Amino acid sequence: MEIKKDNLQGTEIKELIIDHLKSMTLHSPPESIHALNLDELRKPDITFWAVWEGEQLLGCGALKELNATNGEIKSMKTSSQHLRKGISTHLLQFIIEEAKRRGYARLSLETGSMAAFAPARKLYKKFGFRYCEPFSDYREDENSVFMTKEINV
């Protein structure tokens, strides 16, 4: 398993992001979807990685810099053909280590409150994330939960 910075130009990664966005529309009302599209993921404050095994795309994730001391996890997605293989665990550990390397004091995220997002919430809890109030530009939303983890403290 290799994690590489990605420019979001390849067919496989474009298809995975489209799948991610479609999945969000199945589980969340439009006003509660905070997943980023390809153009948004290419913004300079976001670093995007793809997880590969040989020629197979396994998943992806991104880190958005909110400010000099805070980051946000975005677009964590495992390919449906590779679920339950530890890809998200491996990628989340990688992103946390990158946030530490950058000197962030806090890493936060938004995810869904519905049952479909329970595995994601469980993973984040396992890594020490705790529930928190909305951060950055987010607002209270019954379809969202917000989680945070202090790092480099």
Steps between C-alpha positions, in 0.01 A plus 500: 500500500648832392364847579586761238418866458253523212408780257146367442553465124489120462187317390499267801517778757237706318267197505564443872418863584184485286403179683567675833275791406224265378522306825456822696178579310360158596547562872482876552269780393667747259536776761694260727753375246845641567699270270718690255492463123811467283548874454464567873748225582757665271508823704840596641398455866424131439747213466345193340635145512406179322568153639628253244597136488676453169260626236193480726358808668398403852383830644570867560505774758589866537624748756375858488697769678255713697778718641860462618402277792183321389419252227189324377472148363306494172391242243594178678372229268583133446420340167199270535710205370746545787288552810607351835865461403636766736543765231322777692693414815830520313405826328367664817825420681691653207290819509541534878878465462500763224301736723757448777782563254334829402483601865122504526359508853159368392352281232123511445240351269134493407318178422141384478283421801307224320558125540689483169777709658529289819813315377674833433406636844626178661833530318547862604416417864756218490763761408404728788264740327221627722173671419509878497305808397501612135832655400620727219204596277276210606167554673302273729326236284307192615649307206860578594731419787824680566806338651841628605832375628775697669847424366848641562388622842 
